[in-house]
């Protein structure tokens, strides 16, 4: 089972990556050899970030009770 702190780490990494895509203002990114539109890339990282944060909150709630 993963530690709860890793969920928080992925949340921070995802947030930084999303913010940096707005700062760098590129049109596309290459992921696993495929060129993705920047909005698809942001959407992918948004899903990862939200899922990690929700998992963090659920585990934190379980630890508290």
C-alpha positions in Angstrom: 0.0 0.0 0.0 1.3 3.4 -0.9 2.0 5.9 1.8 -0.3 8.9 2.0 2.5 11.4 1.6 3.1 10.1 -2.0 -0.4 11.2 -2.9 0.4 14.6 -1.7 3.7 14.6 -3.6 1.9 13.7 -6.9 -0.6 16.5 -6.2 2.1 19.0 -5.9 4.0 17.7 -9.0 0.8 17.8 -11.0 0.0 21.4 -9.9 3.5 22.6 -10.8 3.4 20.9 -14.2 0.0 22.5 -15.0 1.1 25.9 -13.9 4.3 25.6 -16.0 2.4 24.8 -19.1 0.7 28.1 -18.8 4.0 29.9 -18.2 5.8 28.2 -21.1 2.8 28.6 -23.4 3.7 25.8 -25.8 1.2 24.5 -28.4 1.7 20.8 -27.8 3.7 18.2 -25.7 5.1 14.8 -26.6 4.0 12.0 -24.2 5.1 8.4 -24.8 6.0 9.3 -28.4 2.6 10.8 -29.1 2.0 14.5 -29.7 -0.8 15.9 -27.5 -2.6 19.2 -27.7 -1.6 21.3 -24.7 -5.2 21.2 -23.4 -5.2 17.4 -23.5 -1.9 17.4 -21.6 -3.3 19.7 -19.0 -6.4 17.6 -18.7 -4.3 14.5 -18.2 -2.3 16.1 -15.5 -5.5 17.6 -13.9 -7.0 14.1 -13.7 -3.8 12.7 -12.0 -3.7 15.7 -9.6 -7.3 15.5 -8.6 -7.3 11.7 -8.2 -4.2 11.9 -6.0 -5.7 14.7 -3.9 -9.0 12.9 -3.4 -7.1 9.7 -2.4 -5.0 11.8 0.0 -8.1 13.2 1.6 -9.8 9.8 1.9 -6.8 8.2 3.5 -6.4 11.2 5.9 -10.0 10.8 6.9 -9.5 7.0 7.5 -6.5 7.7 9.6 -8.4 10.2 11.7 -11.2 7.8 12.6 
